Amino acid sequence: MRVAPGAVIGWDMGAALALAQALGVNALIAAELLPEVEAVMVRKLNEQMEGRRNG
């Protein structure tokens, strides 16, 4: 995960693909789906972090 001061900005896709491979997930499917999953997770993590700062 790449983190800037106060925000998550993305995942280490090399590590994510390696994890997918270790779990037996087809690499082409993982490469297609991971960017979509990353976008949602980064948005949600940042929302949680913002809520904790304001809460």
Biopython code that builds the backbone (N, CA, C, O; Angstrom):
import numpy as np
from Bio.PDB.StructureBuilder import StructureBuilder

atoms = [
    (1, "MET", "N", (0.852, -1.166, 0.000)),
    (1, "MET", "CA", (0.000, 0.000, 0.000)),
    (1, "MET", "C", (0.897, 1.229, 0.000)),
    (1, "MET", "O", (1.871, 1.293, 0.750)),
    (2, "ARG", "N", (0.573, 2.188, -0.829)),
    (2, "ARG", "CA", (1.291, 3.461, -0.855)),
    (2, "ARG", "C", (0.484, 4.477, -0.058)),
    (2, "ARG", "O", (-0.713, 4.656, -0.283)),
    (3, "VAL", "N", (1.157, 5.137, 0.872)),
    (3, "VAL", "CA", (0.474, 6.087, 1.748)),
    (3, "VAL", "C", (1.179, 7.431, 1.680)),
    (3, "VAL", "O", (2.401, 7.515, 1.802)),
    (4, "ALA", "N", (0.398, 8.471, 1.485)),
    (4, "ALA", "CA", (0.883, 9.844, 1.575)),
    (4, "ALA", "C", (0.482, 10.350, 2.957)),
    (4, "ALA", "O", (-0.355, 9.725, 3.609)),
    (5, "PRO", "N", (1.040, 11.440, 3.415)),
    (5, "PRO", "CA", (0.632, 11.950, 4.730)),
    (5, "PRO", "C", (-0.888, 12.134, 4.813)),
    (5, "PRO", "O", (-1.458, 13.020, 4.177)),
    (6, "GLY", "N", (-1.522, 11.278, 5.607)),
    (6, "GLY", "CA", (-2.948, 11.401, 5.828)),
    (6, "GLY", "C", (-3.843, 10.747, 4.798)),
    (6, "GLY", "O", (-5.063, 10.891, 4.883)),
    (7, "ALA", "N", (-3.283, 10.020, 3.809)),
    (7, "ALA", "CA", (-4.139, 9.412, 2.791)),
    (7, "ALA", "C", (-3.462, 8.190, 2.167)),
    (7, "ALA", "O", (-2.239, 8.134, 2.037)),
    (8, "VAL", "N", (-4.278, 7.227, 1.791)),
    (8, "VAL", "CA", (-3.812, 6.076, 1.016)),
    (8, "VAL", "C", (-3.928, 6.467, -0.450)),
    (8, "VAL", "O", (-4.963, 6.981, -0.873)),
    (9, "ILE", "N", (-2.867, 6.228, -1.234)),
    (9, "ILE", "CA", (-2.926, 6.615, -2.643)),
    (9, "ILE", "C", (-2.902, 5.426, -3.594)),
    (9, "ILE", "O", (-3.061, 5.607, -4.802)),
    (10, "GLY", "N", (-2.709, 4.226, -3.086)),
    (10, "GLY", "CA", (-2.755, 3.071, -3.973)),
    (10, "GLY", "C", (-2.109, 1.846, -3.372)),
    (10, "GLY", "O", (-1.545, 1.886, -2.279)),
    (11, "TRP", "N", (-2.206, 0.758, -4.111)),
    (11, "TRP", "CA", (-1.626, -0.516, -3.709)),
    (11, "TRP", "C", (-0.350, -0.773, -4.471)),
    (11, "TRP", "O", (-0.126, -0.184, -5.528)),
    (12, "ASP", "N", (0.488, -1.644, -3.950)),
    (12, "ASP", "CA", (1.640, -2.182, -4.652)),
    (12, "ASP", "C", (1.088, -3.303, -5.536)),
    (12, "ASP", "O", (0.848, -4.415, -5.064)),
    (13, "MET", "N", (0.890, -3.004, -6.810)),
    (13, "MET", "CA", (0.252, -3.971, -7.704)),
    (13, "MET", "C", (1.116, -5.208, -7.936)),
    (13, "MET", "O", (0.590, -6.298, -8.163)),
    (14, "GLY", "N", (2.426, -5.049, -7.880)),
    (14, "GLY", "CA", (3.298, -6.227, -8.002)),
    (14, "GLY", "C", (3.041, -7.207, -6.875)),
    (14, "GLY", "O", (2.958, -8.415, -7.093)),
    (15, "ALA", "N", (2.915, -6.675, -5.664)),
    (15, "ALA", "CA", (2.624, -7.520, -4.507)),
    (15, "ALA", "C", (1.223, -8.116, -4.604)),
    (15, "ALA", "O", (1.013, -9.280, -4.261)),
    (16, "ALA", "N", (0.268, -7.320, -5.071)),
    (16, "ALA", "CA", (-1.104, -7.816, -5.207)),
    (16, "ALA", "C", (-1.173, -8.945, -6.231)),
    (16, "ALA", "O", (-1.862, -9.942, -6.012)),
    (17, "LEU", "N", (-0.465, -8.794, -7.343)),
    (17, "LEU", "CA", (-0.447, -9.857, -8.361)),
    (17, "LEU", "C", (0.271, -11.097, -7.842)),
    (17, "LEU", "O", (-0.145, -12.217, -8.138)),
    (18, "ALA", "N", (1.347, -10.913, -7.069)),
    (18, "ALA", "CA", (2.052, -12.052, -6.493)),
    (18, "ALA", "C", (1.154, -12.799, -5.505)),
    (18, "ALA", "O", (1.158, -14.029, -5.468)),
    (19, "LEU", "N", (0.392, -12.065, -4.716)),
    (19, "LEU", "CA", (-0.550, -12.683, -3.790)),
    (19, "LEU", "C", (-1.617, -13.460, -4.549)),
    (19, "LEU", "O", (-1.954, -14.587, -4.186)),
    (20, "ALA", "N", (-2.146, -12.848, -5.607)),
    (20, "ALA", "CA", (-3.153, -13.530, -6.427)),
    (20, "ALA", "C", (-2.586, -14.829, -6.985)),
    (20, "ALA", "O", (-3.258, -15.860, -6.964)),
    (21, "GLN", "N", (-1.360, -14.785, -7.480)),
    (21, "GLN", "CA", (-0.732, -15.984, -8.027)),
    (21, "GLN", "C", (-0.571, -17.039, -6.942)),
    (21, "GLN", "O", (-0.845, -18.216, -7.178)),
    (22, "ALA", "N", (-0.129, -16.633, -5.756)),
    (22, "ALA", "CA", (0.048, -17.574, -4.649)),
    (22, "ALA", "C", (-1.272, -18.218, -4.242)),
    (22, "ALA", "O", (-1.303, -19.355, -3.772)),
    (23, "LEU", "N", (-2.354, -17.480, -4.427)),
    (23, "LEU", "CA", (-3.681, -18.011, -4.092)),
    (23, "LEU", "C", (-4.296, -18.822, -5.229)),
    (23, "LEU", "O", (-5.391, -19.369, -5.091)),
    (24, "GLY", "N", (-3.582, -18.896, -6.356)),
    (24, "GLY", "CA", (-4.069, -19.681, -7.483)),
    (24, "GLY", "C", (-5.032, -18.941, -8.390)),
    (24, "GLY", "O", (-5.737, -19.568, -9.180)),
    (25, "VAL", "N", (-5.077, -17.620, -8.293)),
    (25, "VAL", "CA", (-5.955, -16.819, -9.143)),
    (25, "VAL", "C", (-5.276, -16.618, -10.498)),
    (25, "VAL", "O", (-4.082, -16.326, -10.557)),
    (26, "ASN", "N", (-6.017, -16.768, -11.560)),
    (26, "ASN", "CA", (-5.495, -16.563, -12.906)),
    (26, "ASN", "C", (-4.944, -15.147, -13.017)),
    (26, "ASN", "O", (-5.622, -14.182, -12.664)),
    (27, "ALA", "N", (-3.702, -15.022, -13.513)),
    (27, "ALA", "CA", (-3.024, -13.727, -13.567)),
    (27, "ALA", "C", (-3.765, -12.729, -14.455)),
    (27, "ALA", "O", (-3.830, -11.545, -14.122)),
    (28, "LEU", "N", (-4.319, -13.180, -15.572)),
    (28, "LEU", "CA", (-5.043, -12.260, -16.454)),
    (28, "LEU", "C", (-6.304, -11.722, -15.785)),
    (28, "LEU", "O", (-6.638, -10.546, -15.928)),
    (29, "ILE", "N", (-6.992, -12.580, -15.065)),
    (29, "ILE", "CA", (-8.197, -12.137, -14.355)),
    (29, "ILE", "C", (-7.815, -11.161, -13.249)),
    (29, "ILE", "O", (-8.464, -10.130, -13.076)),
    (30, "ALA", "N", (-6.759, -11.486, -12.496)),
    (30, "ALA", "CA", (-6.307, -10.599, -11.423)),
    (30, "ALA", "C", (-5.911, -9.235, -11.981)),
    (30, "ALA", "O", (-6.276, -8.202, -11.422)),
    (31, "ALA", "N", (-5.168, -9.234, -13.081)),
    (31, "ALA", "CA", (-4.737, -7.968, -13.679)),
    (31, "ALA", "C", (-5.922, -7.137, -14.155)),
    (31, "ALA", "O", (-5.867, -5.907, -14.136)),
    (32, "GLU", "N", (-6.968, -7.787, -14.571)),
    (32, "GLU", "CA", (-8.171, -7.083, -15.038)),
    (32, "GLU", "C", (-8.974, -6.519, -13.865)),
    (32, "GLU", "O", (-9.494, -5.406, -13.950)),
    (33, "LEU", "N", (-9.078, -7.278, -12.773)),
    (33, "LEU", "CA", (-9.957, -6.898, -11.665)),
    (33, "LEU", "C", (-9.289, -6.039, -10.598)),
    (33, "LEU", "O", (-9.955, -5.211, -9.976)),
    (34, "LEU", "N", (-7.990, -6.217, -10.372)),
    (34, "LEU", "CA", (-7.334, -5.513, -9.267)),
    (34, "LEU", "C", (-7.442, -3.989, -9.328)),
    (34, "LEU", "O", (-7.656, -3.377, -8.281)),
    (35, "PRO", "N", (-7.308, -3.340, -10.487)),
    (35, "PRO", "CA", (-7.444, -1.877, -10.485)),
    (35, "PRO", "C", (-8.818, -1.396, -10.006)),
    (35, "PRO", "O", (-8.916, -0.367, -9.337)),
    (36, "GLU", "N", (-9.870, -2.133, -10.345)),
    (36, "GLU", "CA", (-11.212, -1.764, -9.882)),
    (36, "GLU", "C", (-11.335, -1.950, -8.376)),
    (36, "GLU", "O", (-11.884, -1.094, -7.681)),
    (37, "VAL", "N", (-10.826, -3.066, -7.877)),
    (37, "VAL", "CA", (-10.867, -3.334, -6.436)),
    (37, "VAL", "C", (-10.030, -2.296, -5.691)),
    (37, "VAL", "O", (-10.442, -1.790, -4.647)),
    (38, "GLU", "N", (-8.845, -1.979, -6.238)),
    (38, "GLU", "CA", (-7.973, -0.986, -5.611)),
    (38, "GLU", "C", (-8.678, 0.360, -5.468)),
    (38, "GLU", "O", (-8.599, 0.993, -4.415)),
    (39, "ALA", "N", (-9.358, 0.795, -6.509)),
    (39, "ALA", "CA", (-10.020, 2.105, -6.480)),
    (39, "ALA", "C", (-11.050, 2.175, -5.359)),
    (39, "ALA", "O", (-11.126, 3.173, -4.643)),
    (40, "VAL", "N", (-11.838, 1.122, -5.209)),
    (40, "VAL", "CA", (-12.861, 1.095, -4.156)),
    (40, "VAL", "C", (-12.210, 1.061, -2.778)),
    (40, "VAL", "O", (-12.617, 1.797, -1.879)),
    (41, "MET", "N", (-11.204, 0.213, -2.610)),
    (41, "MET", "CA", (-10.565, 0.081, -1.304)),
    (41, "MET", "C", (-9.841, 1.367, -0.894)),
    (41, "MET", "O", (-9.899, 1.762, 0.270)),
    (42, "VAL", "N", (-9.169, 2.013, -1.825)),
    (42, "VAL", "CA", (-8.489, 3.274, -1.500)),
    (42, "VAL", "C", (-9.503, 4.329, -1.072)),
    (42, "VAL", "O", (-9.288, 5.047, -0.096)),
    (43, "ARG", "N", (-10.611, 4.416, -1.809)),
    (43, "ARG", "CA", (-11.651, 5.393, -1.455)),
    (43, "ARG", "C", (-12.206, 5.109, -0.058)),
    (43, "ARG", "O", (-12.362, 6.030, 0.744)),
    (44, "LYS", "N", (-12.504, 3.846, 0.235)),
    (44, "LYS", "CA", (-13.086, 3.487, 1.533)),
    (44, "LYS", "C", (-12.091, 3.688, 2.678)),
    (44, "LYS", "O", (-12.470, 4.174, 3.744)),
    (45, "LEU", "N", (-10.829, 3.323, 2.470)),
    (45, "LEU", "CA", (-9.822, 3.539, 3.508)),
    (45, "LEU", "C", (-9.666, 5.022, 3.814)),
    (45, "LEU", "O", (-9.566, 5.413, 4.977)),
    (46, "ASN", "N", (-9.647, 5.838, 2.782)),
    (46, "ASN", "CA", (-9.519, 7.282, 2.993)),
    (46, "ASN", "C", (-10.746, 7.854, 3.702)),
    (46, "ASN", "O", (-10.615, 8.758, 4.528)),
    (47, "GLU", "N", (-11.927, 7.342, 3.390)),
    (47, "GLU", "CA", (-13.138, 7.779, 4.090)),
    (47, "GLU", "C", (-13.049, 7.426, 5.575)),
    (47, "GLU", "O", (-13.409, 8.234, 6.431)),
    (48, "GLN", "N", (-12.569, 6.216, 5.876)),
    (48, "GLN", "CA", (-12.429, 5.811, 7.277)),
    (48, "GLN", "C", (-11.415, 6.675, 8.002)),
    (48, "GLN", "O", (-11.647, 7.098, 9.135)),
    (49, "MET", "N", (-10.294, 6.936, 7.353)),
    (49, "MET", "CA", (-9.261, 7.768, 7.977)),
    (49, "MET", "C", (-9.783, 9.177, 8.222)),
    (49, "MET", "O", (-9.502, 9.764, 9.267)),
    (50, "GLU", "N", (-10.524, 9.718, 7.291)),
    (50, "GLU", "CA", (-11.099, 11.062, 7.441)),
    (50, "GLU", "C", (-12.108, 11.079, 8.594)),
    (50, "GLU", "O", (-12.152, 12.031, 9.373)),
    (51, "GLY", "N", (-12.912, 10.025, 8.695)),
    (51, "GLY", "CA", (-13.884, 9.934, 9.770)),
    (51, "GLY", "C", (-13.231, 9.897, 11.139)),
    (51, "GLY", "O", (-13.745, 10.487, 12.089)),
    (52, "ARG", "N", (-12.111, 9.215, 11.246)),
    (52, "ARG", "CA", (-11.391, 9.155, 12.521)),
    (52, "ARG", "C", (-10.778, 10.491, 12.906)),
    (52, "ARG", "O", (-10.712, 10.850, 14.081)),
    (53, "ARG", "N", (-10.325, 11.227, 11.878)),
    (53, "ARG", "CA", (-9.753, 12.566, 12.145)),
    (53, "ARG", "C", (-10.837, 13.522, 12.630)),
    (53, "ARG", "O", (-10.604, 14.349, 13.512)),
    (54, "ASN", "N", (-12.024, 13.399, 12.042)),
    (54, "ASN", "CA", (-13.119, 14.332, 12.363)),
    (54, "ASN", "C", (-13.992, 13.820, 13.502)),
    (54, "ASN", "O", (-14.809, 14.569, 14.038)),
    (55, "GLY", "N", (-13.832, 12.568, 13.871)),
    (55, "GLY", "CA", (-14.741, 11.963, 14.818)),
    (55, "GLY", "C", (-14.312, 12.018, 16.205)),
    (55, "GLY", "O", (-15.016, 11.531, 17.089)),
]
sb = StructureBuilder()
sb.init_structure("model")
sb.init_model(0)
sb.init_chain("A")
sb.init_seg("    ")
for serial, (resi, resn, name, xyz) in enumerate(atoms, 1):
    if name == "N":
        sb.init_residue(resn, " ", resi, " ")
    sb.init_atom(name, np.array(xyz, "f"), 0.0, 1.0, " ", f" {name:<3s}", serial, name[0])
structure = sb.get_structure()
